[in-house]
Amino acid sequence: MAVKIELLTKQKMSGITFDCGYVALNNYILKQAKQDMKRHVCATYILQDDSSLVGFYTLSSTIIHLDQLSSINDEMAKKLPKYPYLPATLLGRLAVQNEAKGKGYGELLLIDALTRAYDNSAVIGSIAVIVDAKDQIAERFYKRYGFLALRDNQLFITMDTIKGIFG
């Protein structure tokens, strides 16, 4: 069983099945992800176990409003430049095939995404990783890894926190 995470590039999605329990995420990886890659909307990374698709995540650039951070953690916001918007990385989607849930693949994908985002922040500025949690289960998952509430269902983790965990 050879598990690997790689950029979705030349892999053929026709004939591949994927069901994570969310129709929108299933349709995204099977029908939309390659088009978004071609348009430079996001980078999609897939987790494969031998030849089957186990899970995936997407990364792209986004912004975070300084006043959003100030209202959550004024001490952290004081250390940042006083620009109205600051660069961040969006972990737009993360999903694991139903049969593979509970086997640590979600954690493996998240760790890979956070490590990749942190490494890339040295090349393209980013102060945090932001994620939109689909539901309370996803929110609890992200909070276990140090994500903090930003607004509504949106959470974030700073690059300094990521460095402290993995650095």
Phi and psi in degrees as GROMACS dihedral restraints (atoms count N, CA, C in turn):
[ dihedral_restraints ]
;  ai    aj    ak    al  type     phi  dphi    fc
    3     4     5     6     1  -101.0    20    10
    4     5     6     7     1   107.4    20    10
    6     7     8     9     1   -94.3    20    10
    7     8     9    10     1   132.0    20    10
    9    10    11    12     1  -148.6    20    10
   10    11    12    13     1   148.0    20    10
   12    13    14    15     1  -113.0    20    10
   13    14    15    16     1   127.1    20    10
   15    16    17    18     1  -146.7    20    10
   16    17    18    19     1   161.5    20    10
   18    19    20    21     1   -65.8    20    10
   19    20    21    22     1   135.1    20    10
   21    22    23    24     1   -72.5    20    10
   22    23    24    25     1   110.5    20    10
   24    25    26    27     1  -130.1    20    10
   25    26    27    28     1   -80.7    20    10
   27    28    29    30     1   -97.7    20    10
   28    29    30    31     1     1.5    20    10
   30    31    32    33     1   -63.9    20    10
   31    32    33    34     1   137.7    20    10
   33    34    35    36     1   -84.9    20    10
   34    35    36    37     1   131.2    20    10
   36    37    38    39     1   -96.6    20    10
   37    38    39    40     1   -13.1    20    10
   39    40    41    42     1   -68.8    20    10
   40    41    42    43     1   134.6    20    10
   42    43    44    45     1    86.5    20    10
   43    44    45    46     1    -9.6    20    10
   45    46    47    48     1   -83.5    20    10
   46    47    48    49     1   139.6    20    10
   48    49    50    51     1  -112.2    20    10
   49    50    51    52     1   147.6    20    10
   51    52    53    54     1  -155.2    20    10
   52    53    54    55     1   127.8    20    10
   54    55    56    57     1  -141.9    20    10
   55    56    57    58     1   110.2    20    10
   57    58    59    60     1  -104.9    20    10
   58    59    60    61     1    -0.2    20    10
   60    61    62    63     1    98.9    20    10
   61    62    63    64     1    -5.2    20    10
   63    64    65    66     1  -123.6    20    10
   64    65    66    67     1   113.5    20    10
   66    67    68    69     1   -56.9    20    10
   67    68    69    70     1   -41.6    20    10
   69    70    71    72     1   -62.4    20    10
   70    71    72    73     1   -40.8    20    10
   72    73    74    75     1   -71.2    20    10
   73    74    75    76     1   -39.1    20    10
   75    76    77    78     1   -59.6    20    10
   76    77    78    79     1   -49.6    20    10
   78    79    80    81     1   -63.7    20    10
   79    80    81    82     1   -36.5    20    10
   81    82    83    84     1   -60.0    20    10
   82    83    84    85     1   -53.8    20    10
   84    85    86    87     1   -67.8    20    10
   85    86    87    88     1   -34.5    20    10
   87    88    89    90     1   -83.2    20    10
   88    89    90    91     1   -28.0    20    10
   90    91    92    93     1  -122.6    20    10
   91    92    93    94     1   -25.3    20    10
   93    94    95    96     1  -115.4    20    10
   94    95    96    97     1   -29.0    20    10
   96    97    98    99     1   -56.9    20    10
   97    98    99   100     1   -45.3    20    10
   99   100   101   102     1   -64.7    20    10
  100   101   102   103     1   -36.9    20    10
  102   103   104   105     1   -65.0    20    10
  103   104   105   106     1   -42.1    20    10
  105   106   107   108     1   -63.9    20    10
  106   107   108   109     1   -35.6    20    10
  108   109   110   111     1   -63.7    20    10
  109   110   111   112     1   -45.8    20    10
  111   112   113   114     1   -62.0    20    10
  112   113   114   115     1   -33.1    20    10
  114   115   116   117     1   -88.3    20    10
  115   116   117   118     1     1.9    20    10
  117   118   119   120     1    62.0    20    10
  118   119   120   121     1    31.9    20    10
  120   121   122   123     1   -79.0    20    10
  121   122   123   124     1   -36.9    20    10
  123   124   125   126     1  -159.3    20    10
  124   125   126   127     1   170.5    20    10
  126   127   128   129     1  -110.1    20    10
  127   128   129   130     1   128.6    20    10
  129   130   131   132     1  -109.3    20    10
  130   131   132   133     1   128.4    20    10
  132   133   134   135     1  -113.6    20    10
  133   134   135   136     1   133.9    20    10
  135   136   137   138     1  -115.1    20    10
  136   137   138   139     1   145.7    20    10
  138   139   140   141     1  -105.3    20    10
  139   140   141   142     1   119.1    20    10
  141   142   143   144     1  -117.5    20    10
  142   143   144   145     1   143.6    20    10
  144   145   146   147     1  -118.6    20    10
  145   146   147   148     1   107.3    20    10
  147   148   149   150     1    57.2    20    10
  148   149   150   151     1  -110.8    20    10
  150   151   152   153     1  -112.0    20    10
  151   152   153   154     1     3.0    20    10
  153   154   155   156     1   -96.9    20    10
  154   155   156   157     1   147.2    20    10
  156   157   158   159     1   -82.0    20    10
  157   158   159   160     1   117.5    20    10
  159   160   161   162     1   -97.7    20    10
  160   161   162   163     1   -37.4    20    10
  162   163   164   165     1  -171.6    20    10
  163   164   165   166     1   178.9    20    10
  165   166   167   168     1  -160.8    20    10
  166   167   168   169     1   165.0    20    10
  168   169   170   171     1  -149.0    20    10
  169   170   171   172     1   161.6    20    10
  171   172   173   174     1  -125.1    20    10
  172   173   174   175     1   147.1    20    10
  174   175   176   177     1  -127.8    20    10
  175   176   177   178     1   141.4    20    10
  177   178   179   180     1  -154.2    20    10
  178   179   180   181     1   174.3    20    10
  180   181   182   183     1   -87.4    20    10
  181   182   183   184     1   149.5    20    10
  183   184   185   186     1  -152.8    20    10
  184   185   186   187     1  -174.4    20    10
  186   187   188   189     1  -128.6    20    10
  187   188   189   190     1   160.0    20    10
  189   190   191   192     1  -129.7    20    10
  190   191   192   193     1   137.1    20    10
  192   193   194   195     1   -79.8    20    10
  193   194   195   196     1   130.7    20    10
  195   196   197   198     1   -57.1    20    10
  196   197   198   199     1   -39.7    20    10
  198   199   200   201     1   -67.5    20    10
  199   200   201   202     1   -24.1    20    10
  201   202   203   204     1   -65.2    20    10
  202   203   204   205     1   -44.2    20    10
  204   205   206   207     1   -67.8    20    10
  205   206   207   208     1   -38.8    20    10
  207   208   209   210     1   -60.0    20    10
  208   209   210   211     1   -38.6    20    10
  210   211   212   213     1   -73.0    20    10
  211   212   213   214     1   -20.5    20    10
  213   214   215   216     1   -93.0    20    10
  214   215   216   217     1   -49.4    20    10
  216   217   218   219     1  -145.4    20    10
  217   218   219   220     1    89.7    20    10
  219   220   221   222     1   -61.4    20    10
  220   221   222   223     1   -35.1    20    10
  222   223   224   225     1   -62.3    20    10
  223   224   225   226     1   -44.1    20    10
  225   226   227   228     1   -65.8    20    10
  226   227   228   229     1   -43.8    20    10
  228   229   230   231     1   -63.0    20    10
  229   230   231   232     1   -32.4    20    10
  231   232   233   234     1   -64.1    20    10
  232   233   234   235     1   -25.4    20    10
  234   235   236   237     1   -82.9    20    10
  235   236   237   238     1    -8.7    20    10
  237   238   239   240     1   -97.8    20    10
  238   239   240   241     1   157.3    20    10
  240   241   242   243     1   -61.8    20    10
  241   242   243   244     1   153.8    20    10
  243   244   245   246     1   -86.9    20    10
  244   245   246   247     1    38.3    20    10
  246   247   248   249     1   -77.1    20    10
  247   248   249   250     1   145.6    20    10
  249   250   251   252     1   -65.7    20    10
  250   251   252   253     1   -31.6    20    10
  252   253   254   255     1  -125.5    20    10
  253   254   255   256     1   140.5    20    10
  255   256   257   258     1  -123.7    20    10
  256   257   258   259     1   148.9    20    10
  258   259   260   261     1   -73.3    20    10
  259   260   261   262     1   144.2    20    10
  261   262   263   264     1  -146.9    20    10
  262   263   264   265     1   170.6    20    10
  264   265   266   267     1  -111.9    20    10
  265   266   267   268     1   133.3    20    10
  267   268   269   270     1   -99.2    20    10
  268   269   270   271     1   119.6    20    10
  270   271   272   273     1   -88.9    20    10
  271   272   273   274     1    90.0    20    10
  273   274   275   276     1   -73.1    20    10
  274   275   276   277     1   -38.8    20    10
  276   277   278   279     1  -145.4    20    10
  277   278   279   280     1   143.1    20    10
  279   280   281   282     1  -148.5    20    10
  280   281   282   283     1   124.5    20    10
  282   283   284   285     1  -147.0    20    10
  283   284   285   286     1   148.4    20    10
  285   286   287   288     1  -127.6    20    10
  286   287   288   289     1   136.7    20    10
  288   289   290   291     1   -51.9    20    10
  289   290   291   292     1   138.6    20    10
  291   292   293   294     1   -50.3    20    10
  292   293   294   295     1   -46.8    20    10
  294   295   296   297     1   -65.2    20    10
  295   296   297   298     1   -19.5    20    10
  297   298   299   300     1   -98.6    20    10
  298   299   300   301     1    -3.5    20    10
  300   301   302   303     1   -66.9    20    10
  301   302   303   304     1   145.1    20    10
  303   304   305   306     1    84.1    20    10
  304   305   306   307     1     6.5    20    10
  306   307   308   309     1  -110.5    20    10
  307   308   309   310     1    10.2    20    10
  309   310   311   312     1    89.6    20    10
  310   311   312   313     1     2.7    20    10
  312   313   314   315     1   -70.4    20    10
  313   314   315   316     1   -34.7    20    10
  315   316   317   318     1   -61.8    20    10
  316   317   318   319     1   -43.4    20    10
  318   319   320   321     1   -64.3    20    10
  319   320   321   322     1   -42.2    20    10
  321   322   323   324     1   -59.7    20    10
  322   323   324   325     1   -44.6    20    10
  324   325   326   327     1   -64.6    20    10
  325   326   327   328     1   -43.8    20    10
  327   328   329   330     1   -63.6    20    10
  328   329   330   331     1   -45.1    20    10
  330   331   332   333     1   -61.8    20    10
  331   332   333   334     1   -41.8    20    10
  333   334   335   336     1   -62.4    20    10
  334   335   336   337     1   -44.3    20    10
  336   337   338   339     1   -63.4    20    10
  337   338   339   340     1   -44.9    20    10
  339   340   341   342     1   -67.0    20    10
  340   341   342   343     1   -40.5    20    10
  342   343   344   345     1   -63.9    20    10
  343   344   345   346     1   -44.3    20    10
  345   346   347   348     1   -64.6    20    10
  346   347   348   349     1   -42.9    20    10
  348   349   350   351     1   -63.1    20    10
  349   350   351   352     1   -42.8    20    10
  351   352   353   354     1   -63.0    20    10
  352   353   354   355     1   -47.9    20    10
  354   355   356   357     1   -59.2    20    10
  355   356   357   358     1   -42.1    20    10
  357   358   359   360     1   -71.1    20    10
  358   359   360   361     1   -21.9    20    10
  360   361   362   363     1   -66.4    20    10
  361   362   363   364     1   -18.1    20    10
  363   364   365   366     1   -77.9    20    10
  364   365   366   367     1   -19.8    20    10
  366   367   368   369     1  -101.1    20    10
  367   368   369   370     1   -43.3    20    10
  369   370   371   372     1  -126.3    20    10
  370   371   372   373     1   113.3    20    10
  372   373   374   375     1   -49.4    20    10
  373   374   375   376     1   138.6    20    10
  375   376   377   378     1  -162.0    20    10
  376   377   378   379     1   126.4    20    10
  378   379   380   381     1   -92.8    20    10
  379   380   381   382     1   -15.6    20    10
  381   382   383   384     1  -160.7    20    10
  382   383   384   385     1   166.2    20    10
  384   385   386   387     1  -108.9    20    10
  385   386   387   388     1   130.1    20    10
  387   388   389   390     1  -112.6    20    10
  388   389   390   391     1   142.4    20    10
  390   391   392   393     1  -138.8    20    10
  391   392   393   394     1   143.5    20    10
  393   394   395   396     1   -99.7    20    10
  394   395   396   397     1   112.2    20    10
  396   397   398   399     1   -77.4    20    10
  397   398   399   400     1   127.5    20    10
  399   400   401   402     1   -66.2    20    10
  400   401   402   403     1   -33.5    20    10
  402   403   404   405     1  -158.4    20    10
  403   404   405   406     1  -175.9    20    10
  405   406   407   408     1   -67.9    20    10
  406   407   408   409     1   -30.4    20    10
  408   409   410   411     1   -63.6    20    10
  409   410   411   412     1   -46.5    20    10
  411   412   413   414     1   -64.4    20    10
  412   413   414   415     1   -39.8    20    10
  414   415   416   417     1   -61.4    20    10
  415   416   417   418     1   -44.7    20    10
  417   418   419   420     1   -62.7    20    10
  418   419   420   421     1   -39.6    20    10
  420   421   422   423     1   -57.8    20    10
  421   422   423   424     1   -51.5    20    10
  423   424   425   426     1   -67.3    20    10
  424   425   426   427     1   -38.0    20    10
  426   427   428   429     1   -64.5    20    10
  427   428   429   430     1   -29.7    20    10
  429   430   431   432     1   -61.9    20    10
  430   431   432   433     1   -22.7    20    10
  432   433   434   435     1  -103.1    20    10
  433   434   435   436     1    13.7    20    10
  435   436   437   438     1    98.0    20    10
  436   437   438   439     1     3.9    20    10
  438   439   440   441     1   -68.3    20    10
  439   440   441   442     1   144.3    20    10
  441   442   443   444     1  -115.1    20    10
  442   443   444   445     1   151.8    20    10
  444   445   446   447     1   -67.9    20    10
  445   446   447   448     1   137.2    20    10
  447   448   449   450     1  -108.6    20    10
  448   449   450   451     1   -56.1    20    10
  450   451   452   453     1  -165.8    20    10
  451   452   453   454     1   151.4    20    10
  453   454   455   456     1    39.2    20    10
  454   455   456   457     1  -117.4    20    10
  456   457   458   459     1   -98.8    20    10
  457   458   459   460     1    14.7    20    10
  459   460   461   462     1   -96.8    20    10
  460   461   462   463     1   135.6    20    10
  462   463   464   465     1  -127.4    20    10
  463   464   465   466     1   164.2    20    10
  465   466   467   468     1  -148.3    20    10
  466   467   468   469     1   159.1    20    10
  468   469   470   471     1  -139.3    20    10
  469   470   471   472     1   133.9    20    10
  471   472   473   474     1   -79.0    20    10
  472   473   474   475     1   158.5    20    10
  474   475   476   477     1   -64.0    20    10
  475   476   477   478     1   -33.8    20    10
  477   478   479   480     1   -63.1    20    10
  478   479   480   481     1   -39.1    20    10
  480   481   482   483     1   -65.5    20    10
  481   482   483   484     1   -43.9    20    10
  483   484   485   486     1   -60.4    20    10
  484   485   486   487     1   -44.0    20    10
  486   487   488   489     1   -59.1    20    10
  487   488   489   490     1   -41.6    20    10
  489   490   491   492     1   -64.2    20    10
  490   491   492   493     1   -32.6    20    10
  492   493   494   495     1   -78.9    20    10
  493   494   495   496     1   -47.4    20    10
  495   496   497   498     1  -107.7    20    10
  496   497   498   499     1   -12.6    20    10
